[in-house]
Amino acid sequence: MNIIIVGDGKVGSTLTSQLAKEGHQVVVIDNRSSVLKEAVNRDDVLVVEGNGATMQILREASAEKSDLIIAATSADEVNILSCLVAKKLGCKHTIARVRNPEYASQLEFMKEELGLSMSVNPELAAAQEIARIVSYPNALKIDSFLRGRVELIEIKLEAGNPLINKSLFELPSAFKVKVLVCAIKRGSQVLIPKGNVVLKEGDKITVTGSVRDVNDFFKAIGIAKRRIRSAMLVGGGKVAYYLTKRLTESGIYVKIIEKDSERCRFLCENLPRAVIVEGDGTNRDLLLEEGLEKMDAFISLTDMDEENVIISMYATHSGVNKVITKVNRIPYLDLLEKMGIDTVISPKNIIAAQIVRFVRAMANAENTTLESLYRIVDNQVEALEFSVPNGGSYLHKPLKDLALRNNLLLASIYRRGSVIHPSGLDVLEPGDHVIVVTTEEGLQDIRDIFARGSGYEL
């Protein structure tokens, strides 16, 4: 596909790398020559220097022949205008990053009237993910499929966890629960496990199952969720705004520490249920004075990754039960883990996964079966949801007779309201939804899960 990306910032550069790697023809527009030079060296893409909202620059990028434009500059208005002009020039699909909360209520109107295919909001998406994690304090990461009916939850096996030294074969009989361990991170190694794999202390495991089964699983292993009743947020930006609205609506006491006076006034006016404190959230004495040690959760949301890491380490050291850290620019997730920082949120990666899912669905638009896509296990594994259409030669055949790709696990089948953890005797039926976990990248269709030469692949 021919794709134009306007703006090579955090989101734009992440998308450029991912989409170029998947074989798309990418053109990057930015008004900073140094940024464009870096994009060429990093991803070997075409670049155009200039304002991506002008007709001249969009024509230079061949917008009239493009399949998609993704406008991801720091200005919402520029993004909307870029998409509108590109659409008028003949670009087939448009995606705009729209971050301002004031525009949230009119996004549907803009999509219909301006022809936007999709709008994305990294801060809102990050807030939604943090809110899900807060609902499961023992989880490092949570993703939901099928409108919340099936969940993928990542947890770390700390000392004393009864799963340690158990093989995956043993789990159903030992704990009487219907969940599946579909990915394991052991040090720097990532496994799509088979049943004979034995779990070890320190493993990060991703478990999938229905909401009820996952809750039963947590109870069975002795880490039933403890409700978070209070949270301290450092940094009062857009993520904090969206997150606080969600948390206070669910009855959680929220205290925000923000050092900018004008921003504090905005938060006070628009978040009446929260406590707003003007001050430097990196000041240890202030954190203690405002009750850090009594909080159930601590969430660092400043614009500086380094600040977020340092104050999160201090919150962990102070005994806060759940610490969540927003990080965008630091790629060394293994290093953060060694520092004791397990739950990391990256708005740019969340949005990149949403857009990649859209692009893959577009690439297979005539028979789209890809429904959802998440990146899990520190972005090293993809979890995908596919619908099963009529007519496939693989239908109604036992899974043991269907050759799947290597490094791929068919984690769940959702059929008529029930979640099935598939065995070799189960079959795929039209109308099913399947969840696949894999270290392979670029899967776009249900037929991509089959091994080459099997006769079922695309």
JOKATA-V883526 format. One record per backbone hydrogen bond with DSSP energy under -0.5 kcal/mol. CO is the residue of the C=O (numbers start at 1). NH is the residue of the N-H. If there is no record, write none. Layout:
CO,NH
CO,NH
This chain:
1,3
1,25
2,67
2,68
3,27
4,6
4,70
5,7
5,29
6,72
9,13
10,14
11,15
12,16
13,17
14,18
15,19
16,20
17,21
18,22
19,24
20,23
24,26
25,3
26,46
27,5
28,48
29,7
30,50
31,33
32,36
33,37
34,38
35,39
36,40
37,41
38,42
39,43
40,44
46,28
48,30
50,52
51,54
54,58
55,59
56,60
57,61
58,63
59,62
62,65
63,66
66,92
67,93
68,4
69,71
69,95
70,6
70,72
71,97
74,76
75,79
76,80
77,81
78,82
79,83
80,84
81,85
82,86
83,87
84,88
85,89
86,90
86,91
87,90
93,69
94,117
94,118
95,71
96,98
96,120
100,103
101,104
103,106
104,107
106,110
107,111
108,112
109,113
110,114
110,116
111,115
118,96
120,98
121,125
122,126
123,127
124,128
125,129
126,130
127,131
128,132
129,133
130,134
131,135
132,136
133,136
136,139
141,154
143,152
145,149
145,150
146,149
149,211
150,145
151,153
151,209
152,143
153,207
154,140
154,141
155,205
156,158
157,202
158,161
161,164
163,166
166,199
167,170
167,171
168,171
168,172
170,174
171,175
172,176
177,179
180,182
180,208
183,206
184,186
184,191
185,187
185,204
186,189
189,186
191,184
191,193
194,197
195,169
197,168
199,165
200,203
203,157
203,205
204,185
205,155
205,207
206,182
206,183
207,153
208,180
209,151
210,214
211,215
212,216
213,217
214,218
215,219
216,220
217,221
218,223
219,222
225,227
229,253
230,296
230,297
231,255
232,299
233,235
233,257
234,301
237,241
238,242
239,243
240,244
241,245
242,246
243,247
244,248
245,249
246,250
247,250
247,252
248,251
253,231
254,275
255,233
256,258
256,277
257,235
258,279
259,261
260,264
261,265
262,266
263,267
264,268
265,269
266,270
267,271
271,274
274,276
275,256
275,277
277,258
277,279
279,281
280,283
282,284
283,287
284,288
285,289
286,290
287,292
288,291
291,294
291,295
292,295
295,321
296,322
297,232
298,324
299,234
299,301
300,326
303,305
304,308
305,309
306,310
307,311
308,312
309,313
310,314
311,315
312,316
313,317
314,318
315,320
316,319
322,298
323,343
324,300
325,327
325,345
329,331
331,333
332,336
333,337
334,338
335,339
336,341
337,340
340,342
342,344
343,325
345,327
346,349
346,350
347,351
348,352
349,353
350,354
351,355
352,356
353,357
354,358
355,359
356,360
357,361
358,362
359,363
360,364
361,364
362,365
364,367
365,368
369,371
369,387
372,385
374,376
374,383
376,380
376,381
377,380
381,376
382,438
383,374
384,436
385,371
385,372
386,434
387,389
388,431
389,392
392,395
394,397
398,401
399,402
401,403
402,404
403,451
405,408
407,439
407,440
409,411
409,437
412,435
413,415
413,420
414,433
415,418
418,415
418,420
420,413
420,422
423,426
424,400
426,399
428,396
429,432
432,388
433,414
434,386
434,436
435,411
435,412
436,384
437,409
438,382
444,369
444,370
445,448
446,449
447,450
449,405
451,454
